[in-house]
């Protein structure tokens, strides 16, 4: 999947959230779980568009398309954050994180968790490429 995923519309976003939460799913399952009533053909169109955009994939079970996420939600979210970091902070993740801390967007537990993750990454020798 391309690192530069296209933006999602509101309905596409809602459908993708359902795919991540309940996948693998059929169009009928997605239709039943949506917050608004739509025809199954409309849901199939949205799922096809999600495939075209690189968010979803399908397999075939008999004659039924079964959809699943092309990538995990956290990985897609990380790519979206990277776009924001690149756009607003010239690629400086440090600037974003310091801004979040300075603006009290992270509580003490989240800061501890982040610090633990950073320490683990350092121990593994993880470097940004």
N, C-alpha and C positions, 0 to 999 in steps of 0.2 A: 504494500500500500504506500502511496506517495506520502511524504512527510508534510506536504502542504495540502491537507484535506480542505475541500470546499466548505463554505458555510452551510449550515442547515437552517431550513425554515422551521417555524414552530411545530407544524405537524410532523415533519421529518424528525425533529428532535424528540418529540413525544414517542414516536414509533421506535426510534433507536433506543431510547431509555427502556422501553418494554423488551426489546430484543436483548439488551444487556441483562436486564433483571430476570427474564423468564426463558431466555433462549436455550436451546433451539426452539423456534416457534413457527407455526404456520400463519398464513394471512388471517385465517379465521380466528385463531387465538388472539392475535394482535387486535383484530376488530372488536372482539368481545371485551378486551381490557382497556380500550381507548376511552378517554373521558367524554368523547362525543360520538354520536352514532353516524357511522359511515358505511357505504356499500363495500362489500368485500373487494370488488374490482378497484375501488379507489385505494384501498389499503394495499392491494397488490401493486398498483402503480407507484405508490410511495416506496414500497420495499424495493421495487425495481430501480427507482431513482437512487435509493441508498446504496444499492449495488454499483450503479454507474459512478457514484461519487466515491466509492471505495470504502464505505463504512460497513457494508454487509456482504454476505455470500450466501449461496443456497446449495443444498443438495436435493436430490429427488428421491422421495420415498413412494414407490408406486407411481402415481400421477400427481402427487402432492409435493409442492416446493416447501422445503423446510429451511428457514432462515436462521443464520447465526452471525454474530459479530465477526468482522474481519480482524479486528484487534480488540484487546481489552479496553474497557472504559478508561482506566487509569492512564493507559498509554496514549489514547486519543486526547484525554484532558491535558496530559503533559505537552503534547504537540501544540495544543491550542494556547497553553500558557507560554510556550516558547515563542509563538507568533506575537503575543502581547509584549513579551520582554524585548523581542527584536524591534517591534514597532515603537514602543514608548521609551525604552531604556537603552537603546542601541546595543542590545544583546547582554546587558549586565544583569544577570540573575541576582547578584549580590545587592544591587540597587533596589530591586523589587522586594527581596526578603527584608532588607533593612527598613524599607518603607512600610512593610507590613508590621514589623515589630514596633517601629516608631508610632504607628497609628493604632496600636493595640488591637490588631486584627487577629493575633494569635494569643491564646491563653497560656498559662504556665505549663499545662500538660502538653499542649501542642508544641511549645518550645522545647520541652524535654524530649518529646518524640522526635522532633526534627534534629536536635543535637545528637540523639542516639543514632539516627539514620546516617548523619554525617560522619560520626565516629566509625560506624560499621563500614561505610564506603571507603573511608581513609584506610582502614585496616585491610580491606581487600585490594587497595591500590587502584580504585576506580578513578579514571580521569576522563574529562570531557574531550571528545575527539574533534 
